[in-house]
Structure formats: structure tokens, C-alpha cells
Amino acid sequence: MSRLAESIAYFFELVSDGLIEKEHNVELFWPYLALAASAFTSATILPGTSEAAFAVFVQQYPHAWAGAWLLAGVCNGLGSMVSYGMGRLIPPKKQPSEKVLRWLRRWGVWSLLLAWLPLVGDGLPIAAGWLRLNAWASCLMLLAGKFLRYGVLLAGLKAWLDESFSDGLLSCRLKQNRLQYALKI
């Protein structure tokens, strides 16, 4: 069998295994759903505790850290885009807070990297929508800031949960190395 055929066969074997054992997929459905809901609502004007949910998830399921990071970043970014959309619906007569407006006028779309901050963070996407900042650039900056925040949180958790986190990370690396080897042509 050629190397290409072996690589393709191994790739489909990994995909059919879900890259994680099947029992983990079922076990993680509800925790992933709770993390997604927490991350989404935390980025809107609704109260939320996505950092706590993320930390608990990674502590309980260290082998699923990459999925948690991806899910939390995307859902939190989507929640911020909902806030951005709400800002576009605000009539021009009504304005977001003057402090947030000054910040956005000075730094533009780059200020959305800080939309994860407490207090002003929820207002930044709303004000960006009201100011009609470019939606694509706003989405990119919001997602980058959210992923960066969860990445820093993940690094802190790794330092705190060193051994159990490293075991989960090692199993992910082994699967990733097997996949990269299989895809080399």
C-alpha cells in the first residue's frame, strides 16, 4: 500500500474515532453545552461567569482543553457580535456612555481587543455597532481578544493544574503527532 493510501486510511480511522474515545464525546456533550451558553451570555449584557465555567471545565476534563478553548472563544465572540448588532439598532439620538465612545473614537476597531474587560467590555461592542465600525474588522478583533483571554486563562490553569493538565495535553499531543505523521506525504 502506498504512503498516501496509508495516510488517508489512518486519517479516516482517527476521524471515525472522533480523535477522542467515543465515550468522551457523550460524556462531554452537556459540559460543552453549558460552557457554550455561559461564554455566549457572558459577552452580552446578560450577566455570566464564563471564566469560572471555563476553569471548571478544564479542571474536570483536562484532555478536552483544546475543544473548550475553541468553543469558549467562538461563543464568547458570537455573544459580542450580538451586542455589536444591538448597537447598530440604537437610534442615532441615543448614545452609549461617553467614556466608551471616547475610547472607541480614539482607538477604533483595535479597542475591541479589550471587550473582555469587566464593566466597559460589554459596552465596547455595543458602541462599535452604534458607531458603525466595520463589522468584519470588529468581528476579527472581538474573536482575537476573546481567544487571547481564554489562552491566558488556559496558561494559568496549566500552571495551577500542572500534572493532570499535562497528562491530558500529552494524550492530545500523541494523537496530534500521529495525525501529522499520517498526513505527511
VOGU-3710 file (C-alpha; in Angstrom, 3 decimals, decimal comma):
1> msrlaesiay> 0,000/0,000/0,000  1,352/3,432/-0,868  2,227/6,001/1,750  -0,609/8,241/0,551  -3,164/5,441/0,895  -1,845/4,613/4,384  -2,105/8,257/5,394  -5,663/8,555/4,097  -6,716/5,337/5,803  -5,173/6,438/9,094
11> ffelvsdgli> -6,776/9,881/8,816  -10,231/8,342/8,384  -9,552/5,979/11,277  -8,771/8,962/13,520  -11,822/10,863/12,298  -14,085/7,873/12,848  -12,669/7,590/16,381  -13,566/11,232/16,858  -9,921/11,934/17,777  -11,141/11,175/21,290
21> ekehnvelfw> -12,691/7,992/22,554  -16,399/7,772/21,804  -17,425/7,644/25,453  -15,839/11,084/25,976  -17,981/12,577/23,209  -21,178/11,597/25,040  -19,714/12,475/28,436  -18,752/15,972/27,293  -21,958/16,961/25,492  -23,644/18,658/28,466
31> pylalaasaf> -20,476/20,274/29,860  -19,695/21,668/26,383  -23,259/22,957/26,083  -23,059/24,644/29,494  -19,697/26,192/28,609  -21,071/27,463/25,288  -24,124/29,026/26,973  -22,000/30,625/29,679  -19,480/32,010/27,189  -22,205/33,373/24,906
41> tsatilpgts> -24,254/35,081/27,603  -21,166/36,479/29,340  -20,363/38,510/26,235  -23,805/40,106/26,068  -25,402/42,499/28,517  -26,654/39,460/30,436  -24,603/38,504/33,484  -22,362/35,493/33,128  -19,321/33,755/34,523  -17,589/32,247/31,530
51> eaafavfvqq> -14,126/32,342/33,117  -15,340/30,255/36,054  -17,166/27,842/33,734  -14,056/27,544/31,542  -11,796/26,934/34,549  -14,091/24,272/35,990  -14,406/22,583/32,581  -10,634/22,427/32,062  -10,102/21,221/35,614  -12,688/18,457/35,210
61> yphawagawl> -11,748/17,479/31,641  -8,083/18,415/31,051  -7,930/16,166/27,967  -10,553/18,381/26,279  -8,772/21,717/26,802  -8,499/22,491/23,069  -12,202/21,980/22,439  -13,050/24,100/25,475  -10,731/26,893/24,317  -12,176/26,833/20,811
71> lagvcnglgs> -15,799/26,668/21,974  -15,456/29,363/24,632  -13,628/31,720/22,265  -16,127/31,298/19,430  -19,247/31,504/21,616  -17,933/34,499/23,545  -17,076/36,196/20,247  -20,567/35,446/18,902  -22,106/36,938/22,029  -20,089/40,103/21,458
81> mvsygmgrli> -21,261/40,223/17,845  -24,857/40,085/19,119  -24,013/43,111/21,254  -22,469/44,761/18,180  -25,718/44,096/16,284  -27,730/45,562/19,153  -25,562/48,667/18,909  -26,433/49,046/15,244  -30,108/49,077/16,229  -29,688/52,002/18,635
91> ppkkqpsekv> -31,206/55,147/17,119  -28,647/57,870/16,351  -30,237/60,143/19,004  -29,346/57,775/21,838  -25,670/57,293/22,626  -23,656/54,728/24,562  -21,664/56,081/27,515  -19,337/58,995/26,743  -16,322/57,161/28,209  -16,796/54,203/25,852
101> lrwlrrwgvw> -17,388/56,489/22,862  -14,184/58,460/23,523  -12,232/55,220/23,810  -13,639/53,862/20,525  -13,132/57,118/18,646  -9,516/57,229/19,787  -8,533/53,587/19,203  -11,115/52,483/16,649  -11,640/48,805/15,993  -8,444/47,907/17,909
111> slllawlplv> -10,166/48,778/21,162  -12,410/45,743/20,677  -9,461/43,543/21,660  -10,347/44,643/25,201  -14,052/43,771/25,026  -13,467/41,074/27,643  -12,722/43,640/30,372  -15,192/43,958/33,244  -17,590/46,940/33,207  -16,569/48,642/29,915
121> gdglpiaagw> -16,154/45,403/27,977  -19,880/44,885/27,411  -20,264/48,441/26,188  -17,436/48,344/23,631  -19,189/46,107/21,067  -22,467/47,993/21,533  -20,711/51,324/20,954  -18,805/49,864/17,982  -22,098/48,864/16,411  -23,610/52,265/17,119
131> lrlnawascl> -20,571/53,972/15,514  -20,965/51,608/12,532  -17,374/50,346/12,749  -16,584/47,775/10,073  -18,405/44,563/11,029  -15,725/42,182/9,710  -12,860/44,028/11,380  -14,908/44,243/14,581  -15,623/40,506/14,482  -11,943/39,724/13,929
141> mllagkflry> -10,823/41,933/16,823  -13,514/40,591/19,139  -12,590/36,983/18,378  -8,862/37,693/18,736  -9,406/39,313/22,127  -11,637/36,503/23,338  -9,224/33,769/22,236  -6,340/35,656/23,801  -8,206/35,947/27,092  -9,057/32,253/27,231
151> gvllaglkaw> -5,495/31,421/26,153  -4,068/33,390/29,081  -6,580/31,727/31,394  -5,596/28,341/29,963  -1,900/29,057/30,585  -2,692/29,986/34,182  -4,724/26,822/34,620  -1,898/24,773/33,152  0,476/26,185/35,748  -2,022/25,522/38,521
161> ldesfsdgll> -3,191/22,064/37,386  0,211/21,059/36,090  0,161/17,275/36,394  -3,429/16,432/35,446  -3,413/19,050/32,691  -0,111/17,761/31,321  -1,491/14,209/31,153  -4,461/15,415/29,098  -2,186/17,566/26,955  0,198/14,665/26,389
171> scrlkqnrlq> -2,573/12,403/25,094  -3,724/15,205/22,764  -0,152/15,706/21,524  0,263/11,994/20,860  -2,911/11,946/18,765  -1,868/15,150/17,010  1,594/13,718/16,248  0,019/10,536/14,878  -2,280/12,639/12,694  0,578/14,839/11,441
181> yalki> 2,666/11,750/10,674  -0,266/10,176/8,845  -0,819/13,296/6,758  2,839/13,627/5,688  3,164/12,611/2,091
//
